[in-house]
Amino acid sequence: MTNPNYTLIGATSTRAARAIWMLEELGVPYEHLGVKPHADDVTRHYPRGKVPVLLVDGEPITDSTAIIQYLADAHGQFTAPAGTLARARQDMLMHCALDEFDAVLWTSARHSFILPEEHRVPAVKDSLRWEFANNQASMVKRMNGSAYLTGDEFTVADIVLAHCLLWARAAKFEITEPALAEYFQRVTERPAFQRAIAKR
């Protein structure tokens, strides 16, 4: 099978890091345009200007989670097969990470520097930190001592959760669960993650 021509658009300081990490895990060739949201290279493919955008033989795919799941399915790696209970559990936990980690951090970012100043509510961040700590405790229980989010195998769900934890540290949201801190250390020692982060 000939690999498609991949171009990943988006700076590694954004959710584009998830797609870069996935491409590095797969070991497939790709071009990377490390531009910020709303750059011309983004808006010509996605008028809203959000990153990342993955071009597959010129065809754009948007949203970091859709991109990494597409890549996993296309290459048959780092994912359970569609239509299996294992895939349902993977999707369940990946969406949990998006709802309970990504959404909390995104709300904090919006009230820090994204929304117009008159619409920001800085005090909401205290509530978000409390929620973030509670969500960590819940996630650790759902992991039930597994090495990775869905069990003993690294999947796309781990890319989402680990990237959220990386984002949390940058945003000064404490990782309060020791098991989650150990998980984060283990996952971010992967060579593909190190290569992705080096692109910053």
Residue pairs with C-beta under 8 A, 6 or more apart in sequence:
3 28
3 29
4 56
4 57
4 74
5 55
5 56
5 57
5 58
6 23
6 28
6 29
6 30
6 31
6 54
6 55
6 56
7 30
7 31
7 32
7 33
7 54
7 55
8 16
8 19
8 20
8 23
8 30
8 31
8 32
8 33
8 52
8 53
8 54
8 55
9 16
9 33
9 35
9 41
9 42
9 45
9 51
9 52
9 53
9 54
9 55
10 16
10 19
10 33
10 34
10 35
10 37
10 42
10 51
10 52
10 53
11 34
11 35
11 36
11 51
12 20
12 34
12 196
12 197
12 199
12 200
13 200
14 36
14 37
14 51
14 52
15 51
15 52
15 64
15 163
16 34
16 51
16 52
16 64
17 163
17 166
17 196
17 197
18 52
18 64
18 65
18 67
18 68
18 159
18 160
18 163
19 52
19 54
19 64
19 67
19 68
19 71
20 32
20 196
20 199
21 159
21 163
21 192
21 193
21 196
22 67
22 68
22 71
22 72
22 78
22 156
22 159
23 30
23 71
24 192
24 193
24 195
24 196
25 77
25 78
25 154
25 159
25 190
25 192
26 71
26 75
26 77
26 78
27 192
28 75
32 199
33 41
34 199
35 41
35 42
35 51
36 51
37 49
37 50
37 51
38 49
39 49
42 49
42 50
42 51
42 53
43 49
45 53
45 55
45 60
45 62
46 53
46 60
46 62
50 62
52 62
52 64
52 67
53 60
53 61
53 62
54 60
54 61
54 62
54 67
54 70
54 71
55 61
56 70
61 67
61 70
64 160
65 94
65 98
65 156
65 160
68 156
68 159
68 160
69 79
69 156
72 78
72 79
72 155
72 156
73 79
73 82
78 154
78 155
78 156
78 159
79 87
79 90
79 155
79 156
80 86
80 87
80 89
80 90
80 150
80 155
81 87
86 150
89 150
90 150
90 155
90 156
90 157
93 142
93 149
93 150
93 157
93 161
94 149
94 156
94 157
94 160
94 161
96 139
96 142
97 139
97 149
97 157
97 160
97 161
97 164
98 160
100 135
100 138
100 139
101 132
101 135
101 139
101 161
101 164
101 165
101 168
102 160
102 164
102 167
104 128
104 131
104 132
104 135
104 173
105 132
105 164
105 167
105 168
105 171
105 173
107 124
107 128
108 124
108 125
108 128
108 171
108 173
109 171
110 120
111 120
111 121
111 122
111 124
111 125
112 120
112 122
112 125
112 171
128 173
129 173
129 174
132 168
132 173
133 174
133 176
136 175
136 176
136 177
136 180
137 176
137 177
139 161
139 177
139 180
140 177
140 179
140 180
143 149
143 179
143 183
145 179
146 152
147 183
147 186
148 154
148 155
148 157
148 158
148 183
148 187
149 155
149 157
149 158
149 161
150 157
150 158
154 187
154 190
158 187
162 183
162 184
162 187
162 188
162 193
165 175
165 180
165 184
166 184
166 188
168 174
168 175
169 175
175 181
175 184
187 193
188 194
188 197
